[in-house]
Amino acid sequence: MLEIRGLNQFYGGSHTLRGIDLSVPAGTCTALLGRNGDGKTTLLRCLIGLLPARSGRIAFEGQDITRRPAHWIARHGIALVPEGRMVFPGLTVLDNLRLGAYGRRDAEVGVDVERAFTRFPVLRDRKAQLAGTLSGGEQQMLAIARGLMARPRLLLLDEPSLGLAPRLVAEVWAALAALRDEGLTLLVVEQMAEVALETADRGYVLEHGRIVLAAAAGDLLRDERVARAYLGRERGRPVAPESRGIS
């Protein structure tokens, strides 16, 4: 579904992405782990055309999209659920969903709105409510539902667990697992490594702009380097904060 080869990007004078190689097979959930500043969001911005790659190649379903503009990418099967939800606060839940289908010209937008309400029942109850008045968890569900309104074949999510209570984190990831099981392909940037790797099929660890680990999600979950850096333990024992890190 997605192939990234030798991707490089700079931010100011900083080399933020360094020769990234990453693959996302169709119908799977891939987790991209890393700390703040390691380049995760920069990578997603490159994938959706908001930040042109300095060098390297991005292929979606076998087609080179490296130089395609953002609006073309959005209308050809890739959608992003951004960090911090980024719903339109002054619009209703229903209008936020309709805007998610802005690029569509088919007659089934109403069908997908109903599907969103079935997937996230709380949104049906809040459909006439301004999105800015929703709780953080409700806004995250709205952001995911809005992304799905474009009928993407690849859904990118940037920190979907950010700022959510543990119960809501579990609900969001259960929804993502259901989407994967329905055949949607997912690439999820996440700092909460344990919940991500328990759901994902495969994982990558990004550190200082480089991919330093890539393996099946279950293998990464058992990897001591990941445990030290992201799970706060080593072989089940807590470790001192200064001891954490992949490198």
C-alpha atoms as one frame of an Amber mdcrd trajectory, in Angstrom:
protein
   0.000   0.000   0.000   2.741   2.451   1.001   6.471   2.296   0.239   8.929
   4.939   1.439  12.526   4.718   0.259  15.459   6.946   1.184  13.294   9.844
   2.382  15.170  12.929   3.575  13.780  16.164   4.950  15.169  19.249   6.665
  13.584  21.720   9.072  15.572  24.923   9.140  19.145  23.743   9.412  18.214
  20.428  11.028  18.220  17.146   9.098  14.905  15.882  10.509  14.418  12.736
   8.390  17.469  10.696   7.441  17.060   8.097   4.725  13.717   6.728   5.911
  12.736   3.297   4.560   9.261   2.162   5.620   6.581  -0.157   4.225   2.897
  -0.452   5.106   1.204  -3.570   3.680  -2.432  -3.300   2.638  -4.978  -4.193
   5.298  -2.577  -3.821   8.225  -1.968  -1.440  11.104   1.591  -0.129  11.343
   2.766   1.798  14.412   5.509   4.426  14.230   7.016   5.084  17.652   9.292
   7.906  18.725   9.702  10.792  21.104   8.801  14.408  20.467  11.203  15.932
  17.980  12.237  12.652  16.364  10.482  13.475  13.070   7.204  11.544  13.266
   4.880  14.418  12.363   7.316  15.642   9.711   7.090  12.229   8.075   3.282
  12.352   8.011   3.368  15.854   6.530   5.607  14.553   3.751   3.221  11.683
   3.069   0.227  13.974   2.583   2.059  16.543   0.487   2.114  19.412   2.983
   5.903  19.261   3.191   7.682  18.253  -0.026  10.413  15.677   0.575  13.940
  16.931  -0.043  14.877  13.585  -1.582  13.706   9.988  -1.709  10.542   8.345
  -2.993   7.009   7.825  -1.684   4.832   5.317  -3.530   1.141   4.734  -2.794
  -0.363   1.605  -4.348   2.638   1.479  -6.659   2.277   5.072  -7.891   4.946
   7.677  -7.155   3.305  10.496  -5.157   6.501  12.168  -3.918   5.814  15.434
  -5.760   2.018  15.347  -5.719   0.242  18.289  -4.023  -1.759  17.789  -0.847
  -5.188  18.204  -2.449  -4.396  15.521  -5.049  -3.221  13.079  -2.389  -6.301
  13.750  -0.235  -8.603  12.987  -3.162  -6.758   9.831  -4.189  -7.021   7.742
  -1.061  -4.912   9.077   1.835  -6.425  10.905   4.822  -4.795  12.304   7.951
  -6.233  12.518  11.466  -3.956  15.274  12.813  -2.357  15.607  16.208  -4.575
  17.481  18.661  -7.779  16.491  16.798  -8.036  19.863  14.941 -11.814  19.714
  14.613 -13.627  22.876  13.492 -14.792  24.152  16.900 -17.423  26.600  15.645
 -19.171  24.020  13.468 -21.500  21.251  14.544 -20.494  17.610  14.683 -22.590
  16.943  11.585 -20.963  19.771   9.621 -17.489  18.551  10.626 -18.364  15.153
   9.185 -19.714  16.663   5.980 -16.511  18.669   5.538 -14.578  15.407   5.729
 -16.326  14.435   2.474 -15.603  17.784   0.784 -13.663  16.241  -2.096 -16.296
  13.650  -2.913 -18.844  13.936  -5.694 -20.882  10.780  -5.068 -24.357  10.463
  -3.600 -23.438   8.343  -0.575 -22.173  10.978   1.835 -25.321  10.571   3.925
 -24.721   6.825   4.082 -21.239   7.420   5.479 -22.535   9.946   8.018 -24.902
   7.269   9.283 -22.028   4.786   9.329 -20.004   7.225  11.447 -22.870   7.534
  13.908 -23.130   3.759  14.107 -19.395   3.428  14.730 -19.326   6.229  17.323
 -22.816   6.448  18.879 -21.883   9.432  21.039 -21.538  11.502  17.861 -25.157
  10.813  16.964 -26.182  12.166  20.357 -24.030  15.264  19.772 -24.622  15.809
  16.055 -26.128  19.299  16.502 -23.558  20.297  19.144 -20.610  22.564  18.364
 -17.469  20.463  18.049 -15.515  22.817  20.306 -17.766  21.927  23.228 -17.068
  18.180  23.023 -14.762  16.399  25.446 -11.278  15.455  24.292 -12.292  11.856
  23.711 -15.387  12.873  21.753 -13.313  15.229  19.619 -10.876  12.404  18.848
 -13.732  10.161  17.748 -15.043  13.009  15.593 -11.599  13.537  14.043 -11.344
   9.845  13.135 -14.895   9.788  11.778 -14.203  12.942   9.746 -11.104  11.311
   8.253 -13.142   8.262   7.267 -15.668  10.446   5.450 -13.156  10.824   2.612
 -13.295   7.033   2.146  -9.514   6.692   2.307  -7.677   3.483   1.558  -4.840
   4.607   3.843  -5.595   6.426   7.099  -2.761   8.244   8.875  -3.192   9.117
  12.546  -0.920  11.429  14.539  -0.921  10.707  18.288  -4.554   9.536  18.619
  -4.056   8.818  22.351  -2.695  12.268  23.191  -4.359  13.786  26.242  -6.947
  11.028  26.671  -7.851   9.122  29.823  -6.882   5.409  29.809 -10.475   4.276
  29.207 -10.780   6.527  26.168  -7.387   5.415  24.850  -8.669   1.839  24.927
 -11.858   2.868  23.089  -9.951   4.702  20.375  -7.580   1.803  19.780 -10.471
  -0.669  19.754 -12.021   1.451  16.989  -8.726   1.423  15.067  -8.467  -2.350
  15.427 -12.001  -2.695  14.057 -11.120  -0.507  11.067  -8.054  -2.650  10.353
 -10.152  -5.809  10.622 -12.566  -4.296   8.078  -9.673  -3.961   5.630  -8.580
  -0.345   6.063  -4.819   0.253   6.068  -3.510   2.320   8.997  -0.247   4.087
   9.808  -0.343   5.385  13.380   2.197   7.688  15.001   2.077   7.083  18.737
   4.098   7.653  21.902   2.069   5.196  23.992   4.059   2.245  22.735   2.380
  -0.538  24.661  -1.184   0.099  23.532   0.007   0.719  19.967   2.057  -2.465
  19.722  -0.697  -4.555  21.286  -2.948  -3.594  18.342  -0.556  -3.056  15.435
   0.735  -5.731  13.089   4.145  -4.141  12.605   6.118  -1.349  14.207   8.966
   1.034  13.511  10.995   3.052  16.001  12.157   6.481  14.860  15.029   8.114
  16.727  16.717  11.389  15.754  15.225  11.141  12.273  16.342   7.559  11.601
  14.529   4.241  11.706  16.459   2.303  14.365  14.164  -0.704  14.809  11.611
  -2.399  12.546   9.848  -5.660  13.336   6.542  -7.388  13.965   4.670  -5.509
  16.700   4.776  -8.454  19.087   8.548  -8.708  18.730   8.986  -5.000  19.455
   6.724  -5.311  22.494   9.152  -7.909  23.893  12.300  -6.056  22.863  14.270
  -4.817  25.883  15.387  -1.675  24.040  11.764  -0.686  23.428  10.860  -1.607
  27.005  13.592   0.639  28.378  12.807   3.565  26.087   8.995   3.517  25.981
   7.543   1.151  28.548   9.546   2.261  31.586  10.904  -1.162  32.413  13.641
  -3.650  31.670  12.628  -7.302  31.936   9.698  -6.209  34.053  11.723  -3.903
  36.329  11.500  -0.110  36.386  14.586   1.660  35.102  16.024   5.046  35.975
  14.942   7.793  33.566  18.538   8.508  32.537  18.942   4.878  31.441  16.183
   5.036  28.836  16.913   5.200  25.130  17.283   2.934  22.128  20.840   4.019
  21.338
